[in-house]
Amino acid sequence: MKRVKDKKVLMLIAFLFMMSFVYFSPLGNPLIPKPKVIEAQNTSNPLKGEFHLDNVVKIYIPSTNGGEPISKEEHDKWVDNAMTTFSKMFGGATAVDGNGAWVDEDDNLVKEDITIVYSFAQRLNNSNIDDVVNYAKEIKETLHQTSVSIEVNGKMYFVE
């Protein structure tokens, strides 16, 4: 008999415990006002129907040749070449200067100026991705890089 009583007490405690979540939760307690859902106003998207490009392709142009800095003129030549190449592939290109860094095997911070050349593209296919990879390989070989980074739709790839 005692066992049944204990079971009923345990069930009552479990029930009260669960109800406390309902009671103190703003979503479950009828006495606490529910948060208001703000409905989107009946406005139309001002860009609806406008031409857009869904894909982005980037290549990171290094400023070193075999670990040694190249001249600004040579770096600019590589950036111009990448912008021309991407413009022919995708219809236009943009270049943004930045700084890259990594830690070498001796725990030293190695910094390098880079330029990211990117294009937005309506469609990407294996053919134009192959062209980008081959171009990255050309940069890698000519500038004696371990790898050259390309980015496609937010994913970074290291072309080795």
ZIDA-V347323 format. One record per residue. N is the residue number from 1. RES is the residue in one letter. PSI is psi in whole degrees, 0 to 359 (NA if undefined). OMEGA is omega in degrees with one decimal (* if undefined). NEAR is the number of other C-alpha atoms within 12 Angstrom. Layout:
[[N/RES/PSI/OMEGA/NEAR] [N/RES/PSI/OMEGA/NEAR]]
This chain:
[[1/M/318/-179.6/7] [2/K/323/-179.3/8] [3/R/316/179.0/9] [4/V/317/178.4/10] [5/K/314/-179.7/11] [6/D/320/179.3/12] [7/K/318/178.7/13] [8/K/321/179.2/14] [9/V/316/179.0/14] [10/L/319/179.0/14] [11/M/321/178.3/14] [12/L/316/178.8/14] [13/I/316/179.0/14] [14/A/318/179.4/14] [15/F/314/179.4/15] [16/L/322/178.1/15] [17/F/314/179.0/14] [18/M/320/-179.0/15] [19/M/331/178.7/15] [20/S/326/176.4/15] [21/F/317/179.3/15] [22/V/315/-175.4/17] [23/Y/317/-175.8/18] [24/F/353/176.8/18] [25/S/132/179.4/17] [26/P/335/-178.5/16] [27/L/337/-174.2/15] [28/G/337/-176.1/17] [29/N/120/-179.7/16] [30/P/345/-179.6/13] [31/L/341/179.2/12] [32/I/126/-178.1/14] [33/P/138/177.8/14] [34/K/147/177.1/13] [35/P/142/179.6/12] [36/K/136/174.7/9] [37/V/120/-179.2/8] [38/I/115/178.9/7] [39/E/142/175.9/7] [40/A/134/179.2/8] [41/Q/155/-177.1/8] [42/N/68/177.8/7] [43/T/150/178.5/9] [44/S/154/178.2/9] [45/N/121/-177.1/10] [46/P/345/179.2/7] [47/L/357/-178.9/9] [48/K/130/178.9/9] [49/G/352/179.2/8] [50/E/151/177.9/8] [51/F/137/178.9/9] [52/H/162/178.7/13] [53/L/131/-172.4/17] [54/D/345/-172.2/15] [55/N/152/175.4/21] [56/V/136/179.3/29] [57/V/131/-178.8/41] [58/K/149/171.8/38] [59/I/139/-177.2/47] [60/Y/114/-177.3/44] [61/I/119/-178.8/45] [62/P/165/177.2/44] [63/S/24/178.5/35] [64/T/157/173.7/30] [65/N/109/-178.2/24] [66/G/33/178.5/17] [67/G/349/178.8/18] [68/E/137/179.9/16] [69/P/141/173.0/20] [70/I/164/-179.2/22] [71/S/159/177.8/15] [72/K/322/179.9/17] [73/E/317/179.8/12] [74/E/319/177.8/18] [75/H/315/178.5/27] [76/D/324/178.2/24] [77/K/317/177.9/19] [78/W/320/179.2/34] [79/V/314/178.3/31] [80/D/319/179.3/24] [81/N/317/178.9/23] [82/A/319/179.3/37] [83/M/321/177.5/32] [84/T/314/-179.6/22] [85/T/311/-179.3/27] [86/F/323/178.6/33] [87/S/320/177.3/23] [88/K/322/-178.8/17] [89/M/318/-167.4/27] [90/F/358/176.4/29] [91/G/357/178.6/18] [92/G/167/-178.9/22] [93/A/157/176.3/27] [94/T/144/177.5/26] [95/A/136/179.1/27] [96/V/126/178.5/21] [97/D/147/179.0/21] [98/G/182/177.6/17] [99/N/132/175.5/17] [100/G/158/179.1/20] [101/A/155/172.5/14] [102/W/168/179.4/13] [103/V/127/-178.5/12] [104/D/181/-176.5/11] [105/E/342/176.6/8] [106/D/12/178.0/8] [107/D/27/177.0/8] [108/N/140/175.1/10] [109/L/122/178.2/12] [110/V/121/-178.7/17] [111/K/150/-179.7/19] [112/E/138/172.5/24] [113/D/137/176.4/25] [114/I/163/171.6/28] [115/T/129/177.6/32] [116/I/119/175.6/34] [117/V/127/-178.6/36] [118/Y/158/177.2/37] [119/S/144/168.4/35] [120/F/146/-176.3/26] [121/A/144/178.2/27] [122/Q/313/179.5/19] [123/R/141/171.8/21] [124/L/141/175.9/22] [125/N/175/-177.6/16] [126/N/326/-177.7/11] [127/S/310/-178.4/12] [128/N/334/172.9/21] [129/I/320/175.3/28] [130/D/319/178.9/16] [131/D/319/179.2/23] [132/V/316/179.4/37] [133/V/316/178.7/29] [134/N/322/176.9/21] [135/Y/319/176.8/31] [136/A/321/177.4/37] [137/K/322/177.6/26] [138/E/315/177.7/22] [139/I/315/-179.3/34] [140/K/312/-177.6/30] [141/E/314/-175.5/18] [142/T/321/-177.9/19] [143/L/12/175.0/25] [144/H/54/178.6/22] [145/Q/153/173.0/26] [146/T/320/176.2/20] [147/S/164/173.2/26] [148/V/133/-176.9/35] [149/S/135/167.7/32] [150/I/153/179.9/37] [151/E/131/178.5/27] [152/V/117/178.9/27] [153/N/46/174.1/22] [154/G/359/177.9/15] [155/K/129/-178.5/14] [156/M/135/176.3/17] [157/Y/142/177.9/21] [158/F/108/-178.9/20] [159/V/115/-176.5/25] [160/E/NA/*/19]]
